[in-house]
Structures are given as structure tokens and as C-alpha cells.
Amino acid sequence: MEPKTKSRLEILAESCPETVDIVARIQADKAEGFIPESRRIFEECRSWPEAWEFAFRGAGVHYGNFLQWGDKRVVCVVWPGLEFDDQIIDVLGKIAEQIGPNNDLIEMRLIGTKVTHKGVAKLKSILPKAVINTYSREEEEKDDALKYVNTRVKWIAELHK
């Protein structure tokens, strides 16, 4: 029997003992589904958490502060910035063709994006139960709470205590 290859997290924990607790929390969050598997191409997405992670990676933005989890499902998504556009929505549409519409999402906030009215209409078909709101950068600057949502990734939440 060949030895199991260690993950980067396991190597980190071995080389830096003070990270053992953080690594354990990350692994627990992955096991619970709060950290989706990273997919290289949209055809590999098998769930909406994976699709959201894929969309954020396509925009070059880390999703951690912009997804709100409820009962192991993403219930709120915030897209903050010009990196998000109709092309990303087109990819989400292709993913929806594979796995079905996202009926879990309750709210989506588009803040200073390049998403057009046509893109918003397409989002409404992909996210039939979601309320989709668009905000300008000026509105977001007046209300910083618009940009971020609570995260269930426990180790990040503990860093901000």
C-alpha cells in the first residue's frame, strides 16, 4: 500500500505547529461543505456553491466575505465591482443548464458591476427565488454593510473577533 500524499494544509500544520487549530477548522469546514471544491472549468461544477466559487475566481475576487451561508446552502451573494459582468452571468447560465436553477438563493446584490439590464433579466431566470438588487459605488460607500455578508467559515469569523 502506497503512503497517502499529504495535502498542503497537512504540510503547513506539520511545519508550523501554531497553525494546527486553524488547519483543523478549515478541514472541518470543507467536510461540512462550507468551503466548496475549486473547479477549473464550468463543466466540472456540480453544485451551486461550486458555481459561485467558480464565478468569483473568474472575476479574480475571493468569495469569503461575499457569500452568506444558511443550512449548508448559499442564501445571499454580493458581487462587488467592475470585474462582474454579463460574461460571468452567461457562464452561470451554462452551469444552470447542467445542474438546474438555483432555488436556494434569497438575495443577490450587484454593487458597481458591469452587469446590464439584459444580464439582470438572465440572472432572474437562473435565480428564480432571489431578490436581485443593484447598487452604485456611491450607495455602497454610504452603507458599508451592503458589501459584506456574514460568513459561516468559522476560522475567518474567529479572526475578526
VONU-70757 format. One record per atom (N, C-alpha, C): x negated, z negated, y; residue number from 1; atom name. Coordinates in nm, 3 decimals. Layout:
<<X,Z,Y>,NUM,'CA'>;
...
***
This chain:
<<-0.083,0.000,-0.117>,1,'N'>;
<<0.000,0.000,0.000>,1,'CA'>;
<<-0.089,0.000,0.125>,1,'C'>;
<<-0.062,0.094,0.215>,2,'N'>;
<<-0.142,0.104,0.337>,2,'CA'>;
<<-0.099,-0.003,0.437>,2,'C'>;
<<-0.194,-0.054,0.515>,3,'N'>;
<<-0.157,-0.155,0.615>,3,'CA'>;
<<-0.070,-0.094,0.724>,3,'C'>;
<<0.020,-0.176,0.774>,4,'N'>;
<<0.111,-0.133,0.880>,4,'CA'>;
<<0.033,-0.113,1.010>,4,'C'>;
<<0.059,-0.002,1.078>,5,'N'>;
<<-0.004,0.023,1.206>,5,'CA'>;
<<0.059,-0.070,1.310>,5,'C'>;
<<-0.024,-0.136,1.388>,6,'N'>;
<<0.026,-0.229,1.489>,6,'CA'>;
<<0.074,-0.153,1.612>,6,'C'>;
<<0.180,-0.206,1.671>,7,'N'>;
<<0.231,-0.146,1.794>,7,'CA'>;
<<0.142,-0.188,1.910>,7,'C'>;
<<0.159,-0.120,2.022>,8,'N'>;
<<0.080,-0.155,2.141>,8,'CA'>;
<<0.112,-0.298,2.186>,8,'C'>;
<<0.238,-0.337,2.170>,9,'N'>;
<<0.276,-0.473,2.209>,9,'CA'>;
<<0.207,-0.577,2.120>,9,'C'>;
<<0.200,-0.551,1.990>,10,'N'>;
<<0.133,-0.644,1.900>,10,'CA'>;
<<-0.016,-0.654,1.932>,10,'C'>;
<<-0.077,-0.543,1.963>,11,'N'>;
<<-0.219,-0.543,2.002>,11,'CA'>;
<<-0.239,-0.622,2.132>,11,'C'>;
<<-0.146,-0.602,2.227>,12,'N'>;
<<-0.153,-0.677,2.353>,12,'CA'>;
<<-0.144,-0.826,2.328>,12,'C'>;
<<-0.048,-0.867,2.245>,13,'N'>;
<<-0.029,-1.010,2.216>,13,'CA'>;
<<-0.153,-1.070,2.150>,13,'C'>;
<<-0.217,-0.995,2.061>,14,'N'>;
<<-0.337,-1.045,1.994>,14,'CA'>;
<<-0.455,-1.057,2.089>,14,'C'>;
<<-0.466,-0.960,2.180>,15,'N'>;
<<-0.581,-0.960,2.270>,15,'CA'>;
<<-0.564,-1.052,2.391>,15,'C'>;
<<-0.441,-1.087,2.420>,16,'N'>;
<<-0.414,-1.169,2.539>,16,'CA'>;
<<-0.308,-1.274,2.501>,16,'C'>;
<<-0.352,-1.389,2.451>,17,'N'>;
<<-0.258,-1.489,2.398>,17,'CA'>;
<<-0.148,-1.533,2.496>,17,'C'>;
<<-0.173,-1.527,2.626>,18,'N'>;
<<-0.070,-1.570,2.720>,18,'CA'>;
<<0.049,-1.474,2.726>,18,'C'>;
<<0.037,-1.357,2.663>,19,'N'>;
<<0.148,-1.261,2.661>,19,'CA'>;
<<0.236,-1.271,2.536>,19,'C'>;
<<0.203,-1.362,2.445>,20,'N'>;
<<0.276,-1.373,2.318>,20,'CA'>;
<<0.425,-1.393,2.341>,20,'C'>;
<<0.463,-1.485,2.431>,21,'N'>;
<<0.605,-1.512,2.456>,21,'CA'>;
<<0.675,-1.390,2.516>,21,'C'>;
<<0.609,-1.324,2.611>,22,'N'>;
<<0.669,-1.206,2.674>,22,'CA'>;
<<0.687,-1.095,2.572>,22,'C'>;
<<0.586,-1.072,2.488>,23,'N'>;
<<0.595,-0.968,2.385>,23,'CA'>;
<<0.709,-1.000,2.289>,23,'C'>;
<<0.724,-1.126,2.251>,24,'N'>;
<<0.832,-1.165,2.160>,24,'CA'>;
<<0.969,-1.137,2.224>,24,'C'>;
<<0.982,-1.164,2.354>,25,'N'>;
<<1.109,-1.138,2.423>,25,'CA'>;
<<1.138,-0.988,2.431>,25,'C'>;
<<1.035,-0.910,2.458>,26,'N'>;
<<1.052,-0.764,2.463>,26,'CA'>;
<<1.098,-0.712,2.327>,26,'C'>;
<<1.032,-0.759,2.221>,27,'N'>;
<<1.069,-0.716,2.087>,27,'CA'>;
<<1.212,-0.758,2.052>,27,'C'>;
<<1.252,-0.877,2.093>,28,'N'>;
<<1.390,-0.923,2.068>,28,'CA'>;
<<1.489,-0.836,2.144>,28,'C'>;
<<1.458,-0.804,2.270>,29,'N'>;
<<1.547,-0.718,2.350>,29,'CA'>;
<<1.558,-0.579,2.288>,29,'C'>;
<<1.447,-0.527,2.237>,30,'N'>;
<<1.452,-0.396,2.169>,30,'CA'>;
<<1.542,-0.405,2.046>,30,'C'>;
<<1.525,-0.511,1.967>,31,'N'>;
<<1.605,-0.527,1.845>,31,'CA'>;
<<1.754,-0.539,1.877>,31,'C'>;
<<1.788,-0.602,1.991>,32,'N'>;
<<1.928,-0.618,2.031>,32,'CA'>;
<<1.983,-0.492,2.097>,32,'C'>;
<<1.899,-0.394,2.123>,33,'N'>;
<<1.946,-0.269,2.184>,33,'CA'>;
<<1.943,-0.266,2.335>,33,'C'>;
<<1.886,-0.369,2.398>,34,'N'>;
<<1.881,-0.373,2.545>,34,'CA'>;
<<1.768,-0.288,2.602>,34,'C'>;
<<1.675,-0.247,2.520>,35,'N'>;
<<1.571,-0.155,2.562>,35,'CA'>;
<<1.583,-0.033,2.471>,35,'C'>;
<<1.638,0.076,2.523>,36,'N'>;
<<1.662,0.193,2.438>,36,'CA'>;
<<1.532,0.262,2.397>,36,'C'>;
<<1.539,0.331,2.286>,37,'N'>;
<<1.426,0.411,2.241>,37,'CA'>;
<<1.402,0.525,2.338>,37,'C'>;
<<1.277,0.554,2.364>,38,'N'>;
<<1.242,0.663,2.455>,38,'CA'>;
<<1.248,0.796,2.379>,38,'C'>;
<<1.317,0.894,2.436>,39,'N'>;
<<1.330,1.025,2.373>,39,'CA'>;
<<1.256,1.128,2.455>,39,'C'>;
<<1.189,1.223,2.387>,40,'N'>;
<<1.109,1.324,2.456>,40,'CA'>;
<<1.193,1.442,2.504>,40,'C'>;
<<1.296,1.480,2.427>,41,'N'>;
<<1.383,1.591,2.465>,41,'CA'>;
<<1.528,1.546,2.452>,41,'C'>;
<<1.616,1.606,2.530>,42,'N'>;
<<1.753,1.558,2.534>,42,'CA'>;
<<1.823,1.569,2.400>,42,'C'>;
<<1.783,1.665,2.317>,43,'N'>;
<<1.846,1.680,2.186>,43,'CA'>;
<<1.825,1.559,2.095>,43,'C'>;
<<1.724,1.477,2.126>,44,'N'>;
<<1.696,1.358,2.046>,44,'CA'>;
<<1.784,1.239,2.082>,44,'C'>;
<<1.852,1.245,2.196>,45,'N'>;
<<1.935,1.132,2.241>,45,'CA'>;
<<2.054,1.114,2.146>,45,'C'>;
<<2.070,0.993,2.096>,46,'N'>;
<<2.178,0.963,2.001>,46,'CA'>;
<<2.277,0.861,2.054>,46,'C'>;
<<2.251,0.809,2.173>,47,'N'>;
<<2.340,0.709,2.233>,47,'CA'>;
<<2.332,0.721,2.385>,47,'C'>;
<<2.429,0.663,2.452>,48,'N'>;
<<2.425,0.669,2.598>,48,'CA'>;
<<2.313,0.586,2.659>,48,'C'>;
<<2.276,0.469,2.605>,49,'N'>;
<<2.158,0.402,2.661>,49,'CA'>;
<<2.033,0.491,2.654>,49,'C'>;
<<2.016,0.565,2.544>,50,'N'>;
<<1.903,0.657,2.535>,50,'CA'>;
<<1.917,0.770,2.637>,50,'C'>;
<<2.039,0.818,2.658>,51,'N'>;
<<2.062,0.925,2.757>,51,'CA'>;
<<2.027,0.877,2.898>,51,'C'>;
<<2.067,0.754,2.931>,52,'N'>;
<<2.036,0.702,3.065>,52,'CA'>;
<<1.885,0.687,3.082>,52,'C'>;
<<1.818,0.634,2.980>,53,'N'>;
<<1.673,0.621,2.988>,53,'CA'>;
<<1.609,0.758,3.007>,53,'C'>;
<<1.657,0.858,2.935>,54,'N'>;
<<1.605,0.994,2.946>,54,'CA'>;
<<1.625,1.049,3.088>,54,'C'>;
<<1.744,1.026,3.145>,55,'N'>;
<<1.773,1.075,3.281>,55,'CA'>;
<<1.681,1.009,3.384>,55,'C'>;
<<1.661,0.878,3.372>,56,'N'>;
<<1.573,0.809,3.466>,56,'CA'>;
<<1.429,0.858,3.452>,56,'C'>;
<<1.385,0.877,3.328>,57,'N'>;
<<1.249,0.927,3.307>,57,'CA'>;
<<1.233,1.066,3.366>,57,'C'>;
<<1.338,1.150,3.353>,58,'N'>;
<<1.334,1.284,3.411>,58,'CA'>;
<<1.321,1.281,3.562>,58,'C'>;
<<1.376,1.177,3.624>,59,'N'>;
<<1.366,1.162,3.769>,59,'CA'>;
<<1.238,1.088,3.809>,59,'C'>;
<<1.167,1.037,3.711>,60,'N'>;
<<1.043,0.964,3.742>,60,'CA'>;
<<1.069,0.824,3.796>,60,'C'>;
<<1.181,0.764,3.757>,61,'N'>;
<<1.219,0.631,3.807>,61,'CA'>;
<<1.240,0.540,3.686>,61,'C'>;
<<1.186,0.417,3.692>,62,'N'>;
<<1.209,0.322,3.583>,62,'CA'>;
<<1.350,0.266,3.595>,62,'C'>;
<<1.420,0.261,3.485>,63,'N'>;
<<1.562,0.227,3.484>,63,'CA'>;
<<1.592,0.077,3.489>,63,'C'>;
<<1.493,-0.009,3.471>,64,'N'>;
<<1.517,-0.152,3.452>,64,'CA'>;
<<1.610,-0.219,3.551>,64,'C'>;
<<1.597,-0.191,3.678>,65,'N'>;
<<1.681,-0.256,3.779>,65,'CA'>;
<<1.808,-0.179,3.809>,65,'C'>;
<<1.828,-0.066,3.744>,66,'N'>;
<<1.937,0.023,3.782>,66,'CA'>;
<<2.043,0.042,3.674>,66,'C'>;
<<2.033,-0.035,3.565>,67,'N'>;
<<2.135,-0.033,3.460>,67,'CA'>;
<<2.189,-0.173,3.444>,67,'C'>;
<<2.320,-0.187,3.441>,68,'N'>;
<<2.380,-0.316,3.412>,68,'CA'>;
<<2.440,-0.310,3.273>,68,'C'>;
<<2.405,-0.411,3.193>,69,'N'>;
<<2.449,-0.416,3.055>,69,'CA'>;
<<2.566,-0.511,3.041>,69,'C'>;
<<2.658,-0.478,2.951>,70,'N'>;
<<2.769,-0.564,2.915>,70,'CA'>;
<<2.800,-0.542,2.769>,70,'C'>;
<<2.785,-0.644,2.688>,71,'N'>;
<<2.813,-0.635,2.545>,71,'CA'>;
<<2.736,-0.519,2.479>,71,'C'>;
<<2.606,-0.513,2.504>,72,'N'>;
<<2.515,-0.412,2.447>,72,'CA'>;
<<2.550,-0.269,2.488>,72,'C'>;
<<2.621,-0.254,2.597>,73,'N'>;
<<2.654,-0.121,2.649>,73,'CA'>;
<<2.621,-0.118,2.798>,73,'C'>;
<<2.585,0.000,2.846>,74,'N'>;
<<2.560,0.016,2.989>,74,'CA'>;
<<2.696,0.030,3.057>,74,'C'>;
<<2.723,-0.059,3.154>,75,'N'>;
<<2.853,-0.055,3.223>,75,'CA'>;
<<2.842,-0.011,3.369>,75,'C'>;
<<2.721,-0.015,3.424>,76,'N'>;
<<2.701,0.029,3.562>,76,'CA'>;
<<2.564,0.096,3.573>,76,'C'>;
<<2.560,0.211,3.642>,77,'N'>;
<<2.436,0.285,3.664>,77,'CA'>;
<<2.422,0.311,3.813>,77,'C'>;
<<2.301,0.290,3.864>,78,'N'>;
<<2.270,0.322,4.003>,78,'CA'>;
<<2.162,0.429,4.004>,78,'C'>;
<<2.188,0.539,4.072>,79,'N'>;
<<2.087,0.642,4.092>,79,'CA'>;
<<2.041,0.633,4.237>,79,'C'>;
<<1.920,0.580,4.260>,80,'N'>;
<<1.872,0.562,4.397>,80,'CA'>;
<<1.769,0.666,4.438>,80,'C'>;
<<1.809,0.768,4.509>,81,'N'>;
<<1.707,0.856,4.565>,81,'CA'>;
<<1.724,1.003,4.538>,81,'C'>;
<<1.642,1.079,4.608>,82,'N'>;
<<1.647,1.225,4.604>,82,'CA'>;
<<1.603,1.283,4.469>,82,'C'>;
<<1.542,1.202,4.385>,83,'N'>;
<<1.497,1.250,4.255>,83,'CA'>;
<<1.614,1.287,4.165>,83,'C'>;
<<1.732,1.233,4.194>,84,'N'>;
<<1.850,1.257,4.112>,84,'CA'>;
<<1.931,1.372,4.171>,84,'C'>;
<<1.960,1.472,4.087>,85,'N'>;
<<2.027,1.592,4.136>,85,'CA'>;
<<2.118,1.652,4.028>,85,'C'>;
<<2.175,1.767,4.057>,86,'N'>;
<<2.267,1.833,3.964>,86,'CA'>;
<<2.198,1.876,3.834>,86,'C'>;
<<2.069,1.900,3.838>,87,'N'>;
<<1.999,1.939,3.715>,87,'CA'>;
<<2.002,1.826,3.613>,87,'C'>;
<<1.986,1.703,3.659>,88,'N'>;
<<1.993,1.590,3.567>,88,'CA'>;
<<2.135,1.576,3.513>,88,'C'>;
<<2.234,1.602,3.597>,89,'N'>;
<<2.373,1.597,3.551>,89,'CA'>;
<<2.398,1.706,3.446>,89,'C'>;
<<2.339,1.824,3.464>,90,'N'>;
<<2.353,1.930,3.364>,90,'CA'>;
<<2.298,1.885,3.228>,90,'C'>;
<<2.185,1.815,3.230>,91,'N'>;
<<2.127,1.765,3.105>,91,'CA'>;
<<2.220,1.659,3.044>,91,'C'>;
<<2.275,1.569,3.127>,92,'N'>;
<<2.370,1.470,3.075>,92,'CA'>;
<<2.491,1.539,3.013>,92,'C'>;
<<2.533,1.651,3.073>,93,'N'>;
<<2.644,1.729,3.017>,93,'CA'>;
<<2.611,1.781,2.877>,93,'C'>;
<<2.488,1.827,2.859>,94,'N'>;
<<2.446,1.875,2.727>,94,'CA'>;
<<2.441,1.760,2.626>,94,'C'>;
<<2.396,1.643,2.672>,95,'N'>;
<<2.395,1.526,2.584>,95,'CA'>;
<<2.538,1.488,2.548>,95,'C'>;
<<2.629,1.492,2.645>,96,'N'>;
<<2.770,1.459,2.619>,96,'CA'>;
<<2.831,1.554,2.516>,96,'C'>;
<<2.789,1.680,2.517>,97,'N'>;
<<2.836,1.775,2.415>,97,'CA'>;
<<2.794,1.730,2.275>,97,'C'>;
<<2.677,1.665,2.266>,98,'N'>;
<<2.625,1.618,2.136>,98,'CA'>;
<<2.690,1.489,2.091>,98,'C'>;
<<2.703,1.392,2.185>,99,'N'>;
<<2.745,1.257,2.144>,99,'CA'>;
<<2.880,1.215,2.200>,99,'C'>;
<<2.941,1.301,2.279>,100,'N'>;
<<3.072,1.269,2.337>,100,'CA'>;
<<3.058,1.207,2.475>,100,'C'>;
<<3.170,1.199,2.547>,101,'N'>;
<<3.166,1.142,2.682>,101,'CA'>;
<<3.133,0.993,2.678>,101,'C'>;
<<3.086,0.942,2.789>,102,'N'>;
<<3.053,0.800,2.798>,102,'CA'>;
<<3.177,0.726,2.846>,102,'C'>;
<<3.245,0.661,2.754>,103,'N'>;
<<3.365,0.584,2.788>,103,'CA'>;
<<3.335,0.438,2.817>,103,'C'>;
<<3.208,0.398,2.810>,104,'N'>;
<<3.168,0.259,2.835>,104,'CA'>;
<<3.139,0.233,2.983>,104,'C'>;
<<3.095,0.336,3.053>,105,'N'>;
<<3.053,0.317,3.192>,105,'CA'>;
<<3.173,0.289,3.281>,105,'C'>;
<<3.163,0.183,3.362>,106,'N'>;
<<3.270,0.143,3.452>,106,'CA'>;
<<3.243,0.192,3.594>,106,'C'>;
<<3.115,0.189,3.634>,107,'N'>;
<<3.079,0.225,3.771>,107,'CA'>;
<<2.948,0.301,3.774>,107,'C'>;
<<2.942,0.399,3.865>,108,'N'>;
<<2.817,0.470,3.892>,108,'CA'>;
<<2.802,0.481,4.043>,108,'C'>;
<<2.683,0.444,4.092>,109,'N'>;
<<2.654,0.452,4.235>,109,'CA'>;
<<2.545,0.557,4.257>,109,'C'>;
<<2.573,0.652,4.344>,110,'N'>;
<<2.475,0.753,4.382>,110,'CA'>;
<<2.431,0.720,4.524>,110,'C'>;
<<2.304,0.687,4.541>,111,'N'>;
<<2.254,0.642,4.671>,111,'CA'>;
<<2.149,0.738,4.721>,111,'C'>;
<<2.183,0.815,4.823>,112,'N'>;
<<2.087,0.907,4.884>,112,'CA'>;
<<2.035,1.011,4.786>,112,'C'>;
<<2.119,1.060,4.696>,113,'N'>;
<<2.077,1.157,4.596>,113,'CA'>;
<<2.097,1.300,4.647>,113,'C'>;
<<2.055,1.395,4.565>,114,'N'>;
<<2.080,1.537,4.593>,114,'CA'>;
<<2.200,1.589,4.513>,114,'C'>;
<<2.280,1.500,4.459>,115,'N'>;
<<2.396,1.540,4.380>,115,'CA'>;
<<2.502,1.600,4.473>,115,'C'>;
<<2.550,1.719,4.437>,116,'N'>;
<<2.651,1.789,4.518>,116,'CA'>;
<<2.792,1.747,4.474>,116,'C'>;
<<2.894,1.797,4.547>,117,'N'>;
<<3.033,1.770,4.510>,117,'CA'>;
<<3.062,1.825,4.370>,117,'C'>;
<<3.003,1.941,4.340>,118,'N'>;
<<3.019,2.000,4.207>,118,'CA'>;
<<2.958,1.908,4.100>,118,'C'>;
<<2.843,1.850,4.130>,119,'N'>;
<<2.779,1.757,4.038>,119,'CA'>;
<<2.862,1.632,4.014>,119,'C'>;
<<2.922,1.580,4.121>,120,'N'>;
<<3.009,1.462,4.108>,120,'CA'>;
<<3.129,1.496,4.020>,120,'C'>;
<<3.186,1.614,4.039>,121,'N'>;
<<3.300,1.656,3.956>,121,'CA'>;
<<3.259,1.663,3.809>,121,'C'>;
<<3.140,1.713,3.782>,122,'N'>;
<<3.093,1.721,3.644>,122,'CA'>;
<<3.070,1.582,3.588>,122,'C'>;
<<3.014,1.492,3.670>,123,'N'>;
<<2.996,1.353,3.626>,123,'CA'>;
<<3.129,1.292,3.585>,123,'C'>;
<<3.234,1.320,3.661>,124,'N'>;
<<3.366,1.263,3.629>,124,'CA'>;
<<3.415,1.308,3.493>,124,'C'>;
<<3.379,1.429,3.450>,125,'N'>;
<<3.419,1.474,3.316>,125,'CA'>;
<<3.332,1.411,3.208>,125,'C'>;
<<3.207,1.381,3.240>,126,'N'>;
<<3.116,1.319,3.144>,126,'CA'>;
<<3.143,1.169,3.132>,126,'C'>;
<<3.185,1.109,3.244>,127,'N'>;
<<3.208,0.964,3.254>,127,'CA'>;
<<3.354,0.938,3.291>,127,'C'>;
<<3.448,0.966,3.201>,128,'N'>;
<<3.590,0.966,3.238>,128,'CA'>;
<<3.646,0.833,3.287>,128,'C'>;
<<3.588,0.720,3.248>,129,'N'>;
<<3.642,0.590,3.289>,129,'CA'>;
<<3.567,0.528,3.406>,129,'C'>;
<<3.464,0.595,3.453>,130,'N'>;
<<3.378,0.538,3.558>,130,'CA'>;
<<3.430,0.571,3.697>,130,'C'>;
<<3.413,0.475,3.786>,131,'N'>;
<<3.434,0.497,3.928>,131,'CA'>;
<<3.299,0.543,3.982>,131,'C'>;
<<3.296,0.660,4.044>,132,'N'>;
<<3.171,0.715,4.095>,132,'CA'>;
<<3.175,0.708,4.248>,132,'C'>;
<<3.081,0.634,4.304>,133,'N'>;
<<3.073,0.617,4.448>,133,'CA'>;
<<2.943,0.675,4.499>,133,'C'>;
<<2.949,0.741,4.615>,134,'N'>;
<<2.828,0.793,4.677>,134,'CA'>;
<<2.803,0.716,4.807>,134,'C'>;
<<2.676,0.686,4.831>,135,'N'>;
<<2.635,0.611,4.948>,135,'CA'>;
<<2.516,0.681,5.013>,135,'C'>;
<<2.506,0.668,5.143>,136,'N'>;
<<2.390,0.721,5.214>,136,'CA'>;
<<2.279,0.616,5.211>,136,'C'>;
<<2.160,0.657,5.248>,137,'N'>;
<<2.048,0.563,5.260>,137,'CA'>;
<<2.078,0.457,5.366>,137,'C'>;
<<2.146,0.497,5.471>,138,'N'>;
<<2.179,0.403,5.578>,138,'CA'>;
<<2.272,0.294,5.527>,138,'C'>;
<<2.371,0.331,5.446>,139,'N'>;
<<2.463,0.232,5.388>,139,'CA'>;
<<2.387,0.137,5.295>,139,'C'>;
<<2.296,0.191,5.219>,140,'N'>;
<<2.218,0.109,5.126>,140,'CA'>;
<<2.127,0.013,5.202>,140,'C'>;
<<2.071,0.056,5.315>,141,'N'>;
<<1.985,-0.032,5.394>,141,'CA'>;
<<2.062,-0.149,5.452>,141,'C'>;
<<2.190,-0.129,5.480>,142,'N'>;
<<2.275,-0.237,5.533>,142,'CA'>;
<<2.316,-0.335,5.423>,142,'C'>;
<<2.324,-0.287,5.300>,143,'N'>;
<<2.368,-0.371,5.188>,143,'CA'>;
<<2.274,-0.349,5.071>,143,'C'>;
<<2.167,-0.428,5.066>,144,'N'>;
<<2.065,-0.410,4.963>,144,'CA'>;
<<2.119,-0.430,4.822>,144,'C'>;
<<2.231,-0.504,4.809>,145,'N'>;
<<2.288,-0.528,4.676>,145,'CA'>;
<<2.342,-0.400,4.613>,145,'C'>;
<<2.367,-0.296,4.691>,146,'N'>;
<<2.415,-0.170,4.635>,146,'CA'>;
<<2.313,-0.109,4.540>,146,'C'>;
<<2.187,-0.126,4.572>,147,'N'>;
<<2.081,-0.054,4.500>,147,'CA'>;
<<2.053,-0.111,4.362>,147,'C'>;
<<2.060,-0.241,4.347>,148,'N'>;
<<2.020,-0.303,4.221>,148,'CA'>;
<<2.139,-0.363,4.149>,148,'C'>;
<<2.132,-0.364,4.018>,149,'N'>;
<<2.233,-0.433,3.937>,149,'CA'>;
<<2.161,-0.534,3.850>,149,'C'>;
<<2.235,-0.632,3.803>,150,'N'>;
<<2.175,-0.731,3.713>,150,'CA'>;
<<2.131,-0.662,3.586>,150,'C'>;
<<2.026,-0.713,3.530>,151,'N'>;
<<1.977,-0.656,3.405>,151,'CA'>;
<<1.983,-0.762,3.297>,151,'C'>;
<<2.010,-0.720,3.175>,152,'N'>;
<<2.011,-0.814,3.063>,152,'CA'>;
<<1.876,-0.816,2.993>,152,'C'>;
<<1.779,-0.747,3.046>,153,'N'>;
<<1.645,-0.755,2.988>,153,'CA'>;
<<1.590,-0.890,3.029>,153,'C'>;
<<1.593,-0.984,2.937>,154,'N'>;
<<1.570,-1.125,2.967>,154,'CA'>;
<<1.434,-1.153,3.028>,154,'C'>;
<<1.330,-1.089,2.979>,155,'N'>;
<<1.196,-1.122,3.028>,155,'CA'>;
<<1.179,-1.078,3.173>,155,'C'>;
<<1.245,-0.970,3.215>,156,'N'>;
<<1.238,-0.931,3.356>,156,'CA'>;
<<1.314,-1.030,3.441>,156,'C'>;
<<1.431,-1.068,3.395>,157,'N'>;
<<1.512,-1.164,3.469>,157,'CA'>;
<<1.435,-1.295,3.488>,157,'C'>;
<<1.362,-1.338,3.387>,158,'N'>;
<<1.286,-1.463,3.399>,158,'CA'>;
<<1.171,-1.451,3.496>,158,'C'>;
<<1.114,-1.332,3.510>,159,'N'>;
<<1.006,-1.314,3.607>,159,'CA'>;
<<1.055,-1.331,3.750>,159,'C'>;
<<1.183,-1.304,3.773>,160,'N'>;
<<1.239,-1.310,3.908>,160,'CA'>;
<<1.304,-1.443,3.939>,160,'C'>;
<<1.289,-1.543,3.852>,161,'N'>;
<<1.346,-1.676,3.878>,161,'CA'>;
<<1.262,-1.750,3.978>,161,'C'>;
***
